[in-house]
Amino acid sequence: MLRLCLTLICLCAAAPALPGAWPRGAGQGFAALAARVADGTLPSEPSYRGSLYLDYGLTPRSGLTLELDTARGRVVKALGFYRMSLLPPQGAWQIDAALGAGRVDGVAVVSPRLTLGRSFRLRGAPGWAEAMLGAEITRTDQAGKIDLTLGLAPTPRMRSYVQLFAYRARGGTLHLRGESSLAVRLTNRLWFDTGLSTGITPDRDYRLKLGIWTEF
């Protein structure tokens, strides 16, 4: 059975953030580094988790993505994806299809994903909503995951967003987790991202997120 992997944030909007359903663009890159600190409620949960996210646009509608997660001093997830936008990048609606492969907890995995995104404006401020449906498939098992994101950019230097993560291995327990985050622009290319997540079911622990984003 695969371990619950909740590190990746999938979001984008009319303003820059993690790509999600919106393509990055040819020759454009993005990197995000984050740490999550647990509250110690769950003995089985590592006190610290780290993650690295890299995204690079190959064409206006396609790109490559790399996801790395670490815990207890080792890499627990390493996945590479080829992503393709199925709709014109300028549209309010976006659909992104991705196919990835790599290893999760030492097991070879194939991971298809489909992400639906919609940009909007709320009292003049750009916002976005996303739903990502994915799977992690091994030779002997499979797991499904859904990530929901709702965000708003009240100012050009601020992004506020909430997320719901759902994960279930075949025949296993449904895991639900919610996270609320705030990102602040430090420079033209650098953002500081912080958030707090809580388990909804079956666990009720808390985790603090600290991260940075950059574009290149």
N, C-alpha and C positions, 0 to 999 in steps of 0.2 A: 504494500500500500504506500502511496506517495504521501509525503508530509505536506501539511498546509503551507502554501507559499503565498504570502501576502505583501511582498515587498514592492512590487511594481505599481506605480501609479499610472493610470492611463488617463491623460487629460489634454485637451487643447482648446483653443478658442479663437476669437478674432485677434487675440493677443498671444504672444509666444508662451508656451508651456510645454509639458511633455506631449509628444505628437498625438497619441490616441488615434482617432479616425482621420485626422488631418495630415496630409503628406508634408514632409519637411521641406522639399524642394531640391532641385538638382544642385549638388555641390555644397549643400548646407548641412552642418553637423550640430549635434546637441549632446551634452553629457550631464548626468545627474549622479551625485554621490550622496548617500544617506546613511544614517545610523539610527537604530531603534533600540531603546533601552527599556527592558521589562521591569515591572514593579516587584518581582519576586514572588508573586502569588502562586505561580505554577512551578513546582520543582523541575518539571521536564522541559520548561522553556528556558533557552539560553538567556543569560542576563543581557547580552548584547548581540545584535545582528547588524551586519553591514550590507550595503547593496551598491552596485555600480550599473548604470544604464547608459548605453551609447546608441545613438541613432544617426544615420548618415543617408542623405538623399542621393539616389543614383540618377533619377530623372524627375520631372515635375510630379509624377504620380507613383513612383516606386522608391524603395529604400531598403537598407539593411539595419537590423537592430541586434544588439548584444545585451543580455541580462546576466548579471552575476550576483549571487547572494552568498554571504559568508556567515558562519556561526561556529563558535568554539574553535576558532583558529583554522577552519578549513572551508573550502568552497562546497556549499551544499546544493547550489544550482548554477548551471552554466548553459544558457540557451542562446542560439542564434536564429534570427528570423529573416525571411524575405517578405516584404510588405508591398502590397499593391492597392492603390486607391481605385475604387470602381466607379467613382463619379468625378466630374470636373472639380478641381481643387477650390474654385471660387464659389461654389455653391454653399447654401446654408446647410443642406443635408450632405453628410459624408458617410461612405461605407468603405471600410478598410478590411481586406482579407490578408491574412498572414499565415505562413507555414514555417514552423521552427523545428529544430532538432538539437539535442544535447544530452546532458545528464542531470538528474535530480536525485540527490541522496545516493550517488554512485550508480544509478540505474539509467540505462539509455532510454530516452524519451523522444517521441514525436508529438509536437504541439501545434495543432491548427487553431486559429482564432478568427473571429469575425466581430468587427466593431462598428456600431452605428452611432453617428454623432449628429447633433443639431445645434447650430449657433443661433443666438437670439439677442435681443436687447431688452433691458428692464430699466425703465426710466432713464434711457440714454446710455446706460452702462452695458458693455458687451458681456454676454454670458454664454454658457455652453452646457449641454447635457450629453451623456454618453452611456452606452450599454455595451459591454464586451462579453461575448460568449466564447469560452475556450475549453480545450481538453488537453490532458496530458496522458499519452498512451504509451504503455510499455508492451512487451511481448506477453505478459501474463496479467496485466491489470490496466485499468483506465480510471481517470477522474475527470469530473467536470467542474468548471468554475464560471461564475458570473461576477463582473465588477460593474457597479453603477456609479456614475460621477455627475455631480451638479455643481457648477461653479459660476462665479461672477467676478468681474474686474471693475470694482468701484472707482479706481483711479488708474492711470497709466503705470503706476509703480506698485500696484497691489493686486494679488489674486487670492480670493477666498473660495474654498471648495470643500464639499463634504462627499464621502464615499461610503458605499456599502459593498463588502466583499462576501461572496458565498462560495463555498467549496465543499465537494462531496466525492469521496472515492466510491467506487462501485461496492454496494453493500455496506458502506461505512456510515459514520455519523455526519450530519450536516453541520458545517462550521459557518457561523455568521460573525462578521466583525464590522464595526463602523469606525470611521476616522474623519476628523475635522481638521483642516489645515489652513494655514495662512502663509503666503509667499510674498516677500518684499524685494523689490529691485534695489540692489546696492550700487551697481554701475550699469552701463549700457548693455553689458553682456553677462553680468553676474547677478543671481538671485539667491536669497536666503529663504529656505522653506522649513517651517516648523509645524508640528501637529500632534494631536493626542488621539489615540485609538483605544477602543474598548471592545472586549469580547461580548457578544450577545448570547450566543449559544454554541457549544455547551459550557464554555469557560467564561469567567467574568473578570479577566485581568485587564490591566492598563499598560500602555506602552507609549513612550515619548519619542517623537521623530524629530531629528535635526538633519538638515541637508542643504546642499547648494546645487544650483543649476548653472550652466554656462552654454553659450552658443559659439560656434566657430565656423 
